[in-house]
Amino acid sequence: MSKIVVIGGGAAGMMAAGTAGARHEVILLEKNEKLGKKMFITGKGRCNFTNACEIEELIENVVTNKSFLYSAFYTFSNTSTIQLFNELGLREKVERGNRVFPQSDKSSDVIKAMSKYLEKNNVEVRLNTTVKDLLTEDGKIKGVLLENGQTIECDGVILATGGVTYSQTGSTGDGYIFAKKLGHGIIEPKGALIPLVSEDSFVKELQGLSLKNVSISLFKGNKKVKEVFGEMLFTHFGLSGPAVLSLSSIIKEEGSYTVRINLKPALDETTLDSRILRDFEKYANKSFKNALDDLLPKKMIPVIIELSGIDEYKKVNQITKEERNKIRGILQNLTVSIKGKRPINEGIITSGGIKVKEVNPATMESKVVEGLYIVGEVLDVDAVTGGFNLQIAFSTGYLAGISC
Ligand SMILES: Cc1cc2nc3c(=O)[nH]c(=O)nc-3n(C[C@H](O)[C@H](O)[C@H](O)COP(=O)(O)OP(=O)(O)OC[C@H]3O[C@@H](n4cnc5c(N)ncnc54)[C@H](O)[C@@H]3O)c2cc1C
């Protein structure tokens, strides 16, 4: 039996500690006053803790360094996650897009299950304990130095300090500093799954409006880069919501990006035209601005009218076919120019981090420092929304837990 110190009581650290605890003496160090502060706010407080898709799809939904995660996903898959939680007394439910949530809709229940796992495997949890540095000798882990000056000697360290976004939850990038000092390369951390900024005036007018079942395409110049379907939100600074966050992962460098929103993706040009015509016949004697209630959310009507350039008081029975085509075009291609991304701290996850080529994918052990294991978001891996990021934390955490 060896002595293992796990740094960070988030999803990856708790999974690693509980798993390692089955064979070793394990101490879990967390700088916050409680475990899983970030986990608590995941999935809008409901915690979308994995995705019930095929393993190949898990891999496909990883944006950065897919192949590094093969071993981790195949050793501890989404099915393993659900099974472990079931054993710990947590029941799951599967929602749209195979997203898996606790039946109770409470992220706190997922944290409780993880705490049970730690207890079951006799992990010693030390809260309010910040690690200041890692101690090594001859390229081998020897222990950790705490902020209060104490040291803990150990045979292995699992580094699970998370990324650098939503830093109020404790993820302040400490792991990058520790790893860099020991010779690891770091890919510059950036905010990913992050809201987008637009200065188009109509976007501000629409703030607070949430759209469901729209299709959103990201264009770089005139080239379509990606299209997603789902939910989005207009805010005071630009665009947010799940579909927009997914698109943001594709934007790697600044450039002239635009987002084109198809407000009626289920209707082709002819069907949408007939639909507009039907409404115009229904409201034949009304003015343009009073004929759009069936077609659009209230807040959107003045914006669409302005973009169409058609007089809002024009009687709809006088609107020409050409004008109708223009309206249809706007509904299918509402174009928003993107100025950039919101500040890094607003990223749901961090892209970048400790270089994965310096970590053994079959064990999560560092190739630079013997006895150091690196797991979760502190690594240069990230995925789209849908439960994939927590699954990365669980799979890598588990793999380190059985390998140390
Ligand atoms: C708003 C929001 C919603 C999200 N929703 C989802 C979702 O529904 N599904 C999904 O899959 N993913 C979601 N994510 C992403 C997911 O939460 C993260 O990918 C995941 O929590 C990463 O786990 P981790 O254990 O690697 O890091 P973290 O959860 O960040 O844990 C790291 C821990 O290390 C501790 N720590 C850091 N430095 C030190 C130190 N020096 N000493 C001691 N302790 C330290 C921190 O306090 C923290 O508790 C969401 C993220 C956010 C911000």
The ligand as an SDF file (V2000), in Angstrom:
LIG
                    3D

 53 58  0  0  0  0  0  0  0  0999 V2000
  -21.3180   26.8490  -15.3540 C   0  0  0  0  0  0  0  0  0  0  0  0
  -20.7460   25.5040  -15.7540 C   0  0  0  0  0  0  0  0  0  0  0  0
  -21.6000   24.4910  -16.1310 C   0  0  0  0  0  0  0  0  0  0  0  0
  -21.0650   23.2410  -16.5370 C   0  0  0  0  0  0  0  0  0  0  0  0
  -21.9390   22.2520  -16.8510 N   0  0  0  0  0  0  0  0  0  0  0  0
  -21.4440   21.0420  -17.2260 C   0  0  0  0  0  0  0  0  0  0  0  0
  -22.3200   19.9550  -17.4770 C   0  0  0  0  0  0  0  0  0  0  0  0
  -23.5390   20.0460  -17.2660 O   0  0  0  0  0  0  0  0  0  0  0  0
  -21.7700   18.7840  -17.9140 N   0  0  0  0  0  0  0  0  0  0  0  0
  -20.4180   18.6300  -18.0930 C   0  0  0  0  0  0  0  0  0  0  0  0
  -19.9880   17.5510  -18.5090 O   0  0  0  0  0  0  0  0  0  0  0  0
  -19.5680   19.6250  -17.7820 N   0  0  0  0  0  0  0  0  0  0  0  0
  -20.0330   20.8140  -17.3560 C   0  0  0  0  0  0  0  0  0  0  0  0
  -19.1680   21.8100  -17.0210 N   0  0  0  0  0  0  0  0  0  0  0  0
  -17.7010   21.5360  -17.0890 C   0  0  0  0  0  0  0  0  0  0  0  0
  -17.2670   20.7150  -15.8770 C   0  0  0  0  0  0  0  0  0  0  0  0
  -17.7710   21.3080  -14.7110 O   0  0  0  0  0  0  0  0  0  0  0  0
  -15.7330   20.6380  -15.7780 C   0  0  0  0  0  0  0  0  0  0  0  0
  -15.2040   20.1710  -16.9800 O   0  0  0  0  0  0  0  0  0  0  0  0
  -15.3250   19.7070  -14.6430 C   0  0  0  0  0  0  0  0  0  0  0  0
  -15.8260   20.1830  -13.4090 O   0  0  0  0  0  0  0  0  0  0  0  0
  -13.8060   19.5720  -14.5390 C   0  0  0  0  0  0  0  0  0  0  0  0
  -13.5050   18.7890  -13.4110 O   0  0  0  0  0  0  0  0  0  0  0  0
  -12.0820   18.8620  -12.6960 P   0  0  0  0  0  0  0  0  0  0  0  0
  -12.1910   17.9870  -11.5150 O   0  0  0  0  0  0  0  0  0  0  0  0
  -11.0120   18.5990  -13.6740 O   0  0  0  0  0  0  0  0  0  0  0  0
  -11.9140   20.3790  -12.2500 O   0  0  0  0  0  0  0  0  0  0  0  0
  -12.7540   21.2350  -11.1800 P   0  0  0  0  0  0  0  0  0  0  0  0
  -14.1390   20.7680  -11.1090 O   0  0  0  0  0  0  0  0  0  0  0  0
  -12.4970   22.6560  -11.5640 O   0  0  0  0  0  0  0  0  0  0  0  0
  -12.0590   20.9070   -9.7880 O   0  0  0  0  0  0  0  0  0  0  0  0
  -10.7780   21.3680   -9.4430 C   0  0  0  0  0  0  0  0  0  0  0  0
  -10.6900   21.4910   -7.9340 C   0  0  0  0  0  0  0  0  0  0  0  0
   -9.3410   21.7090   -7.5420 O   0  0  0  0  0  0  0  0  0  0  0  0
   -9.3060   22.6160   -6.4650 C   0  0  0  0  0  0  0  0  0  0  0  0
   -7.9780   23.2510   -6.4340 N   0  0  0  0  0  0  0  0  0  0  0  0
   -7.4130   24.0170   -7.3870 C   0  0  0  0  0  0  0  0  0  0  0  0
   -6.1730   24.4010   -7.0280 N   0  0  0  0  0  0  0  0  0  0  0  0
   -5.9490   23.8590   -5.7920 C   0  0  0  0  0  0  0  0  0  0  0  0
   -4.8590   23.8850   -4.8870 C   0  0  0  0  0  0  0  0  0  0  0  0
   -3.7300   24.5890   -5.1540 N   0  0  0  0  0  0  0  0  0  0  0  0
   -4.9610   23.2160   -3.7130 N   0  0  0  0  0  0  0  0  0  0  0  0
   -6.0950   22.5220   -3.4100 C   0  0  0  0  0  0  0  0  0  0  0  0
   -7.1540   22.4600   -4.2320 N   0  0  0  0  0  0  0  0  0  0  0  0
   -7.0910   23.1110   -5.4170 C   0  0  0  0  0  0  0  0  0  0  0  0
  -10.4230   23.5980   -6.8130 C   0  0  0  0  0  0  0  0  0  0  0  0
  -10.8570   24.3210   -5.6830 O   0  0  0  0  0  0  0  0  0  0  0  0
  -11.4870   22.6810   -7.3890 C   0  0  0  0  0  0  0  0  0  0  0  0
  -12.3950   22.2340   -6.4180 O   0  0  0  0  0  0  0  0  0  0  0  0
  -19.6610   23.0420  -16.5710 C   0  0  0  0  0  0  0  0  0  0  0  0
  -18.8120   24.0750  -16.1570 C   0  0  0  0  0  0  0  0  0  0  0  0
  -19.3480   25.2900  -15.7480 C   0  0  0  0  0  0  0  0  0  0  0  0
  -18.4160   26.3780  -15.3020 C   0  0  0  0  0  0  0  0  0  0  0  0
  1  2  1  0
  2  3  1  0
  2 52  2  0
  3  4  2  0
  4  5  1  0
  4 50  1  0
  5  6  2  0
  6  7  1  0
  6 13  1  0
  7  8  2  0
  7  9  1  0
  9 10  1  0
 10 11  2  0
 10 12  1  0
 12 13  2  0
 13 14  1  0
 14 15  1  0
 14 50  1  0
 15 16  1  0
 16 17  1  0
 16 18  1  0
 18 19  1  0
 18 20  1  0
 20 21  1  0
 20 22  1  0
 22 23  1  0
 23 24  1  0
 24 25  2  0
 24 26  1  0
 24 27  1  0
 27 28  1  0
 28 29  2  0
 28 30  1  0
 28 31  1  0
 31 32  1  0
 32 33  1  0
 33 34  1  0
 33 48  1  0
 34 35  1  0
 35 36  1  0
 35 46  1  0
 36 37  1  0
 36 45  1  0
 37 38  2  0
 38 39  1  0
 39 40  1  0
 39 45  2  0
 40 41  1  0
 40 42  2  0
 42 43  1  0
 43 44  2  0
 44 45  1  0
 46 47  1  0
 46 48  1  0
 48 49  1  0
 50 51  2  0
 51 52  1  0
 52 53  1  0
M  END
$$$$
